[in-house]
């Protein structure tokens, strides 16, 4: 049975550390970078909502939230989480992920996913890691599929968007038996990105 505890992870100049109220100014700046809270297909807090966002993340059952930090500058680039942690079946999900606009398509997401997946499978002993996204968030779906995750299906009429509409949710998973090949592909991709 897995036991998820607070941990700090580092890879390729990206640091994941447990989210804390002290990260609020950096998260505000990350949200303001590109005004990403205005996107319809993901939920990012507006600058005035960051304190409440952090409070909710820290009190949500079965969630371990991380700040995504540039290890060189100390700048907060965004946030991500393990959530829907189910120790009885050795399952976690990765989500509640968003990055400052300037950090998107930069290798940060690949580094974060590699750290979280490696920790889940290699350290925690997970049998499966799930991911989910809005059915209209095609960029997120493409990013999850590039990881090598299997599309399990769609839960229709599943969650409210901030504009009051209701989204369908696309569900993905990676099984332990698939992890070795996915890990190798992610490491190769990061090497190519570093050489670009």
BAFI-3210 file (N, C-alpha, C; in Angstrom, 3 decimals, decimal comma, padded with zeros to 6 digits):
// residues 196
n [1|2|3|4|5|6|7|8|9|10|11|12|13|14|15|16|17|18|19|20|21|22|23|24|25|26|27|28|29|30|31|32|33|34|35|36|37|38|39|40|41|42|43|44|45|46|47|48|49|50|51|52|53|54|55|56|57|58|59|60|61|62|63|64|65|66|67|68|69|70|71|72|73|74|75|76|77|78|79|80|81|82|83|84|85|86|87|88|89|90|91|92|93|94|95|96|97|98|99|100|101|102|103|104|105|106|107|108|109|110|111|112|113|114|115|116|117|118|119|120|121|122|123|124|125|126|127|128|129|130|131|132|133|134|135|136|137|138|139|140|141|142|143|144|145|146|147|148|149|150|151|152|153|154|155|156|157|158|159|160|161|162|163|164|165|166|167|168|169|170|171|172|173|174|175|176|177|178|179|180|181|182|183|184|185|186|187|188|189|190|191|192|193|194|195|196]
n.u [000,846|000,674|002,297|001,981|004,005|005,129|007,613|010,618|011,564|013,979|015,072|016,756|017,056|014,603|012,566|010,454|008,600|006,883|003,810|003,190|001,956|003,860|004,527|002,716|003,111|004,790|003,199|001,082|002,384|003,037|000,487|-000,350|001,337|000,734|-001,920|-003,294|-005,395|-007,688|-008,299|-010,620|-010,634|-009,174|-008,483|-007,232|-006,142|-007,213|-005,181|-006,091|-007,186|-005,305|-004,357|-006,560|-006,684|-004,288|-004,804|-007,024|-005,825|-004,053|-005,689|-007,301|-008,510|-006,548|-004,615|-001,494|000,111|002,358|004,731|006,107|009,329|011,899|015,030|017,422|016,900|014,949|012,383|008,849|007,173|004,769|002,315|001,631|000,164|-000,104|-003,077|-006,351|-005,459|-005,146|-004,452|-005,174|-005,376|-003,020|-002,763|-002,385|-003,261|-002,086|-002,305|-004,126|-002,472|-000,615|001,169|003,145|002,670|005,028|006,606|005,554|005,729|008,456|009,968|009,625|007,200|007,569|009,786|008,638|006,572|008,098|009,557|007,415|006,100|008,213|008,759|006,298|006,081|008,657|009,478|007,229|005,807|003,531|000,833|-000,615|-000,928|-002,974|-004,324|-006,103|-008,247|-009,928|-012,340|-012,262|-009,748|-007,449|-004,692|-003,689|-004,572|-003,034|-000,472|-000,574|-000,949|001,447|003,104|002,714|000,561|-002,392|-005,539|-008,356|-011,065|-014,066|-015,661|-018,796|-020,438|-019,236|-017,842|-017,943|-017,093|-015,306|-016,804|-019,376|-020,364|-020,560|-018,169|-016,962|-014,869|-011,745|-010,110|-007,029|-004,429|-001,457|000,071|001,976|003,464|003,865|005,537|008,427|009,141|007,965|009,335|011,950|011,489|010,688|013,023|014,750|013,470|013,844|016,605|016,935|015,589|017,240|019,439|018,583]
n.v [-001,179|002,123|005,069|008,312|011,035|014,334|015,689|016,842|017,314|017,234|018,117|018,756|021,551|022,223|022,423|020,724|021,491|021,124|022,816|025,993|028,702|030,741|030,703|032,248|034,988|034,405|032,577|034,251|035,992|034,119|033,376|035,803|036,070|036,082|036,111|033,734|032,810|033,457|031,574|029,314|026,546|025,433|025,501|028,115|030,128|033,530|036,462|037,577|035,403|033,615|033,132|031,827|029,655|028,292|027,693|025,967|023,898|022,890|021,843|020,015|016,735|013,806|014,915|016,138|018,967|020,796|023,440|024,660|025,307|027,394|026,259|027,638|030,465|030,661|031,416|031,084|028,963|027,782|025,310|021,947|018,733|015,677|013,898|012,651|010,407|007,028|004,850|002,188|000,872|001,429|003,783|006,966|010,249|012,699|016,115|019,270|021,109|023,838|026,342|029,347|031,383|031,966|029,815|027,616|024,968|024,631|022,594|022,384|021,183|018,526|017,808|018,023|016,091|013,785|013,660|013,368|011,051|009,167|009,205|008,286|005,657|004,433|004,985|005,237|002,990|002,739|001,250|002,285|005,405|008,147|010,633|013,603|015,742|018,653|018,155|020,022|021,027|020,814|021,134|020,245|017,577|016,665|016,963|015,115|012,768|012,724|011,964|009,282|008,163|006,173|006,583|006,366|006,978|009,033|011,047|012,139|015,324|016,269|018,154|021,514|024,389|027,523|029,474|028,694|026,820|023,265|020,763|017,952|015,295|014,053|011,044|009,565|007,033|005,500|002,436|000,390|-001,544|-000,260|001,783|001,721|001,934|004,404|006,077|005,963|007,173|009,757|010,688|010,684|012,636|014,911|015,137|015,753|018,191|019,703|019,870|021,435]
n.w [000,000|-000,988|000,374|000,432|000,934|001,883|-000,227|-001,801|-005,122|-007,777|-011,062|-014,060|-013,597|-012,603|-009,794|-007,596|-004,887|-001,763|-001,831|-000,350|001,755|001,464|-001,199|-002,540|-003,659|-005,868|-007,303|-007,979|-009,764|-011,734|-012,641|-013,680|-015,832|-019,006|-018,450|-017,719|-016,202|-017,477|-019,335|-020,697|-020,641|-018,608|-015,069|-013,512|-010,866|-010,517|-009,901|-007,456|-006,250|-005,432|-002,760|-001,574|-003,304|-002,706|-000,009|-000,300|-001,753|000,119|002,050|000,845|000,814|000,219|-001,509|-002,634|-003,055|-005,152|-005,545|-008,527|-009,257|-010,570|-010,352|-010,403|-010,326|-008,396|-008,972|-009,016|-011,140|-011,581|-010,692|-009,551|-008,832|-006,899|-006,753|-005,806|-004,410|-003,847|-001,690|-001,143|-003,559|-004,742|-006,363|-007,897|-009,070|-011,381|-011,540|-011,521|-012,665|-013,811|-015,612|-015,826|-018,705|-020,164|-019,546|-020,699|-023,089|-022,824|-021,833|-019,139|-018,272|-019,170|-017,609|-015,037|-015,172|-015,596|-013,185|-011,297|-012,203|-012,092|-009,347|-008,409|-009,536|-009,153|-006,528|-004,738|-005,488|-007,084|-008,908|-010,951|-012,630|-012,976|-015,232|-016,121|-018,114|-019,459|-022,014|-024,058|-023,924|-025,903|-026,181|-023,723|-023,794|-025,960|-024,875|-022,744|-024,185|-025,589|-023,553|-023,520|-022,312|-021,844|-023,307|-021,490|-021,542|-021,622|-019,291|-019,258|-018,913|-016,444|-014,738|-013,454|-015,334|-014,917|-016,156|-015,873|-017,644|-018,364|-018,277|-020,206|-019,177|-020,018|-019,502|-018,647|-018,349|-016,984|-016,726|-014,434|-015,879|-018,275|-017,749|-017,902|-020,652|-021,233|-019,472|-020,543|-023,052|-022,271|-021,023|-023,219|-024,779|-023,184|-023,332|-026,048|-026,090|-024,448|-026,045|-028,098]
ca.u [000,000|001,516|002,191|002,445|004,428|005,762|008,956|011,119|012,166|014,719|015,527|016,936|016,851|013,241|012,387|009,100|008,611|005,509|003,192|003,025|001,504|004,966|004,612|001,629|003,540|005,289|002,065|000,367|003,152|002,903|-000,866|-000,430|002,139|-000,171|-003,295|-003,793|-006,643|-008,821|-008,548|-011,880|-010,523|-008,419|-008,809|-006,080|-006,689|-006,856|-004,224|-006,728|-007,677|-004,177|-004,305|-007,619|-006,285|-003,293|-005,500|-007,824|-004,909|-003,424|-006,681|-008,052|-008,118|-005,922|-003,869|-000,198|000,356|003,736|005,121|007,112|010,312|013,152|016,002|018,496|016,454|013,974|011,083|007,747|006,735|003,429|001,997|001,127|-000,219|-000,689|-004,427|-007,128|-004,527|-005,910|-003,440|-005,654|-005,153|-001,721|-003,056|-002,443|-003,412|-001,301|-003,151|-004,128|-001,189|-000,586|002,449|003,187|002,670|006,399|007,260|004,919|006,489|009,862|010,582|009,268|006,164|008,161|010,593|007,736|005,893|009,085|009,809|006,248|005,876|009,304|008,547|005,118|006,325|009,935|009,637|006,000|005,325|002,196|000,489|-001,200|-001,001|-003,998|-004,317|-007,402|-008,302|-011,156|-012,434|-011,942|-008,353|-006,737|-003,255|-003,428|-004,723|-001,864|000,679|-000,727|-000,736|002,893|003,733|002,507|-000,573|-003,507|-006,829|-009,308|-012,432|-014,583|-016,788|-019,603|-021,116|-018,500|-017,402|-018,266|-016,034|-015,475|-017,803|-020,692|-020,653|-020,166|-017,215|-016,690|-013,505|-011,021|-009,328|-005,881|-003,671|-000,211|000,222|003,355|004,121|004,143|006,356|009,834|009,244|007,612|010,444|013,044|011,099|010,716|014,431|015,267|012,890|014,505|017,948|016,781|015,200|018,417|020,376|018,000]
ca.v [000,000|003,312|006,102|009,546|012,025|015,521|015,429|017,798|016,613|018,140|017,569|019,698|022,927|022,396|021,880|020,585|021,495|021,202|024,136|026,651|030,093|031,609|030,694|033,052|036,046|033,798|032,019|035,383|036,427|033,085|033,476|037,047|035,884|035,612|036,139|032,390|032,520|033,753|030,437|028,635|025,089|024,996|026,363|028,793|031,216|034,914|036,924|037,813|034,120|032,714|032,711|030,829|028,476|027,567|027,156|024,817|022,816|022,330|021,180|019,021|015,360|012,975|015,741|016,700|020,016|021,255|024,614|024,370|026,363|027,458|025,989|028,637|031,802|030,580|031,901|030,129|028,849|027,208|024,334|020,649|017,955|014,349|014,023|011,404|009,376|005,869|003,898|000,807|000,245|001,918|004,685|008,415|011,009|013,922|017,145|020,625|021,582|024,996|027,046|030,669|031,293|031,977|028,532|026,547|024,483|024,918|021,438|022,355|020,178|017,195|017,559|017,784|014,800|012,731|013,555|012,850|009,655|008,344|009,073|007,443|004,250|003,890|005,168|004,917|001,668|002,793|000,336|003,083|006,846|008,703|012,049|013,981|017,112|019,097|017,659|021,093|021,427|019,967|021,214|019,359|016,200|016,337|016,816|013,847|011,684|012,672|011,213|007,861|007,709|005,508|007,252|005,402|007,317|010,362|011,155|013,239|016,222|015,842|019,200|022,883|025,336|028,790|030,309|028,129|025,683|021,981|020,086|016,526|015,080|012,964|010,321|008,805|006,321|004,787|001,284|000,085|-002,285|000,648|002,888|001,685|002,503|005,823|006,770|006,095|008,148|011,089|011,082|011,005|013,907|015,984|015,305|016,458|019,561|020,375|020,088|022,323]
ca.w [000,000|-001,107|001,386|-000,193|001,916|001,310|-000,738|-002,787|-006,263|-008,663|-012,339|-015,165|-013,192|-012,111|-008,442|-007,070|-003,432|-001,268|-001,923|000,948|001,616|001,035|-002,663|-003,113|-004,588|-007,102|-008,054|-008,570|-010,938|-012,766|-013,206|-014,454|-017,042|-020,051|-017,931|-018,009|-015,481|-018,353|-020,216|-020,377|-020,597|-017,435|-013,938|-012,926|-010,055|-010,778|-008,890|-006,161|-005,741|-005,178|-001,354|-001,381|-004,078|-001,911|001,159|-000,722|-002,140|001,313|002,902|000,080|001,140|-000,825|-002,454|-002,267|-004,048|-005,288|-006,317|-009,559|-009,034|-011,328|-009,297|-010,448|-009,914|-007,305|-009,435|-009,093|-012,538|-011,632|-009,648|-009,969|-007,640|-006,825|-006,184|-005,826|-003,943|-003,390|-001,226|-001,122|-004,871|-005,236|-007,482|-007,736|-010,301|-011,489|-012,129|-010,966|-013,197|-014,708|-015,653|-016,443|-020,167|-020,680|-019,231|-021,453|-024,266|-022,543|-021,193|-017,723|-018,047|-019,327|-016,412|-013,910|-015,316|-015,396|-011,737|-010,586|-012,606|-011,552|-007,905|-008,197|-009,861|-008,670|-005,084|-004,011|-005,863|-007,691|-009,993|-012,023|-012,446|-013,851|-015,600|-016,700|-018,616|-020,109|-023,389|-024,995|-023,755|-026,855|-025,909|-022,598|-024,270|-026,778|-023,974|-022,027|-025,147|-025,869|-022,467|-023,748|-021,510|-022,541|-023,142|-020,948|-021,919|-021,343|-018,369|-019,779|-017,972|-015,251|-013,801|-013,868|-015,687|-014,190|-016,820|-015,614|-018,511|-017,792|-019,153|-020,226|-018,719|-020,681|-018,493|-019,147|-017,320|-017,279|-015,846|-014,061|-016,947|-019,387|-017,268|-018,324|-021,997|-021,167|-018,809|-021,522|-024,067|-021,666|-020,831|-024,567|-025,190|-022,452|-023,891|-027,313|-025,781|-023,903|-027,136|-029,118]
c.u [000,894|001,258|002,819|002,756|005,072|007,208|009,329|011,856|012,852|015,148|015,648|016,650|015,454|013,148|010,903|009,220|007,181|004,989|002,940|002,533|002,606|005,126|003,591|002,117|004,039|004,187|001,236|001,070|003,031|001,542|-000,998|000,343|001,251|-001,628|-003,998|-005,049|-007,868|-009,148|-009,794|-011,670|-009,611|-008,754|-007,524|-006,644|-006,297|-005,920|-004,839|-007,233|-006,559|-004,122|-005,357|-007,284|-005,298|-003,950|-006,314|-006,935|-004,331|-004,402|-007,495|-007,593|-007,468|-005,249|-002,547|000,183|001,813|003,772|006,187|008,060|011,453|014,272|017,142|018,048|015,548|012,583|010,057|007,213|005,308|003,225|001,504|000,872|-000,327|-002,077|-005,180|-006,223|-005,347|-004,930|-003,882|-005,511|-003,880|-001,881|-002,961|-002,807|-002,496|-002,189|-003,082|-002,834|-001,394|000,749|002,260|003,304|004,088|007,131|006,632|005,745|007,981|010,618|010,234|008,235|006,728|009,000|009,707|007,073|006,872|009,374|008,640|005,965|006,952|009,125|007,368|005,423|007,554|010,090|008,390|005,493|003,924|002,041|-000,066|-001,148|-002,015|-003,768|-005,668|-007,358|-009,666|-011,182|-012,140|-010,493|-007,474|-005,231|-002,880|-003,558|-003,504|-000,636|000,615|-000,459|000,734|003,655|003,681|001,365|-001,665|-004,800|-007,863|-010,743|-012,788|-015,731|-017,584|-020,288|-020,541|-018,174|-017,734|-016,998|-016,310|-016,519|-019,230|-021,083|-020,132|-019,282|-017,390|-015,216|-012,907|-010,058|-008,244|-005,240|-002,389|-000,103|001,700|004,113|004,485|005,208|007,778|010,006|008,934|008,736|011,603|012,726|011,135|012,151|015,069|014,753|013,560|015,922|017,904|016,455|016,407|019,420|019,882|018,525]
c.v [001,246|004,280|007,371|010,564|013,196|015,213|016,573|017,016|017,633|017,403|018,709|021,143|023,248|021,722|021,850|020,545|021,648|022,641|024,689|028,079|031,036|031,660|031,629|034,164|035,488|033,204|033,121|035,851|035,417|033,157|034,717|036,955|035,262|035,618|034,797|032,020|032,792|032,598|029,681|027,156|024,566|025,930|026,851|029,933|032,580|035,387|037,113|036,525|033,188|032,239|031,631|029,531|027,632|026,940|025,922|023,632|022,119|021,586|020,123|017,616|014,672|013,791|016,179|017,675|020,461|022,629|024,167|025,565|026,257|027,348|027,003|029,980|031,798|031,053|030,765|030,137|028,335|026,238|023,039|019,838|016,472|014,567|012,724|010,223|008,249|004,786|002,443|000,099|000,763|002,788|006,136|009,005|012,214|014,957|018,440|021,324|022,806|025,716|028,442|030,505|031,195|030,672|027,362|026,235|024,727|023,716|021,334|021,260|018,761|016,841|017,248|016,417|013,649|012,558|012,908|011,395|008,745|008,142|008,136|005,965|003,688|003,976|004,743|003,510|001,651|001,737|001,091|004,558|007,372|010,171|012,358|015,420|017,389|018,591|018,742|021,557|020,515|019,999|020,279|017,897|015,780|016,125|015,491|012,675|011,575|011,952|009,709|007,291|007,121|006,278|006,214|005,702|008,734|010,242|012,379|014,014|016,023|016,948|020,576|023,637|026,648|029,690|029,777|026,996|024,397|021,244|018,587|016,378|013,866|012,365|009,494|008,045|005,741|003,669|001,031|-000,610|-001,430|001,682|002,871|002,316|003,987|006,628|006,993|007,158|009,571|011,572|011,445|012,361|015,081|016,210|016,070|017,932|020,346|020,711|021,052|023,741]
c.w [000,000|000,055|000,818|000,903|001,200|000,944|-001,665|-003,863|-007,154|-009,917|-013,343|-014,788|-012,724|-010,743|-008,105|-005,558|-002,941|-001,275|-000,527|000,732|001,141|-000,481|-003,317|-004,040|-005,924|-007,950|-008,687|-009,838|-012,067|-013,442|-014,089|-015,766|-018,119|-019,643|-018,127|-017,225|-016,352|-019,306|-019,761|-020,046|-019,490|-016,293|-013,300|-012,085|-010,600|-009,674|-007,505|-005,517|-005,281|-003,728|-001,071|-002,115|-003,278|-000,690|000,813|-001,076|-000,913|002,211|002,154|000,455|-000,068|-001,914|-001,838|-003,372|-003,989|-005,945|-007,296|-009,582|-010,038|-010,302|-009,277|-009,874|-008,691|-007,701|-009,457|-010,525|-012,663|-010,496|-010,287|-008,706|-007,945|-006,219|-006,386|-005,482|-003,323|-002,944|-001,335|-002,464|-005,531|-006,481|-007,031|-009,090|-010,227|-012,159|-011,358|-011,412|-014,071|-014,525|-016,232|-017,956|-020,726|-020,421|-019,970|-022,695|-024,085|-021,993|-019,720|-017,455|-018,170|-018,110|-015,209|-013,999|-015,099|-013,901|-011,010|-010,936|-012,030|-010,052|-007,622|-008,427|-009,157|-007,154|-004,315|-004,299|-006,430|-008,778|-011,193|-011,630|-013,460|-014,132|-016,221|-017,171|-019,237|-021,553|-024,422|-024,888|-024,616|-026,636|-024,762|-023,011|-025,083|-025,896|-023,218|-022,965|-025,542|-024,760|-022,732|-022,935|-022,393|-022,265|-022,725|-021,351|-021,525|-020,346|-018,805|-018,665|-016,571|-014,260|-014,362|-014,249|-014,961|-014,845|-016,642|-016,539|-017,848|-018,783|-019,126|-019,853|-019,409|-019,665|-019,186|-018,001|-017,899|-016,256|-015,567|-015,197|-018,150|-019,032|-017,821|-019,706|-022,012|-020,527|-019,779|-022,563|-023,513|-021,460|-022,169|-025,019|-024,474|-022,943|-025,207|-027,062|-025,274|-025,008|-028,196|-028,997]
res [x|x|x|x|x|x|x|x|x|x|x|x|x|x|x|x|x|x|x|x|x|x|x|x|x|x|x|x|x|x|x|x|x|x|x|x|x|x|x|x|x|x|x|x|x|x|x|x|x|x|x|x|x|x|x|x|x|x|x|x|x|x|x|x|x|x|x|x|x|x|x|x|x|x|x|x|x|x|x|x|x|x|x|x|x|x|x|x|x|x|x|x|x|x|x|x|x|x|x|x|x|x|x|x|x|x|x|x|x|x|x|x|x|x|x|x|x|x|x|x|x|x|x|x|x|x|x|x|x|x|x|x|x|x|x|x|x|x|x|x|x|x|x|x|x|x|x|x|x|x|x|x|x|x|x|x|x|x|x|x|x|x|x|x|x|x|x|x|x|x|x|x|x|x|x|x|x|x|x|x|x|x|x|x|x|x|x|x|x|x|x|x|x|x|x|x]
***
